[in-house]
Amino acid sequence: GFCMFVLSLVKKHYRLQFYMLSPKKTWEGFIGGFFSTVVFGFIAAYVLSKYQYFVCPVEYRSDINSFVTECEPSELFQLQSYSLPPSLKAVLRQEAVSLYPFQIHSIALSTFASLIGPFGGFFASGFKRAFKIKDFANTIPGHGGIMDRFDCQYLMATFVHVYITSFIRGPNPSKVLQQLLVLQPEQQLNIYKTLKIHLIEKGILQPTLKV
């Protein structure tokens, strides 16, 4: 999206072909799209993190017979203070800035989307060239099939899943409890004993005195 926008601004002056498999893609669009995506992603993360509708899971409340999106936002969506490096302190004349932690993650996601994501389209173009076909299907008139429009999204979706699982998503107590409840009684008892010993060693629980 941003690649096409940047390309439309510069194509009247010059145009450098980016890759022979996709002649319509250019270096101008690739580089300009990168900076535009990172900036837009950073700003969008800041704006959307303010609304519970975008940061809270959808839950069903039986007392009002309706779905709600109200919760206490996780630390990922709460403003935190970050100290600035000395070079930026002199320029901005302040010691720290307040940001949502998700804004930091948005930089990584935007960088992958703009630099690596397009190669999903290049791979699809090479695949179609190898089989001497123009499009995968004719579902969308003039644009090919669904795969032709979402070839980059498959690569991006895989990265987002891996990134969230590895760096963002933490242990969920409710899910852990649900998993424990489906275990056999003997397994639950073993986990209870192990957890009790661990908490006693940490000093959280007092050891039981045997008479």
Helices and strands as residue ranges (DSSP letters): H 2-10, E 17-19, E 22-26, H 27-48, H 52-55, E 59-61, E 66-68, G 75-77, E 80-83, H 86-92, E 96-99, H 101-115, H 118-130, H 146-149, H 151-163, I 164-168, H 173-181, H 185-201
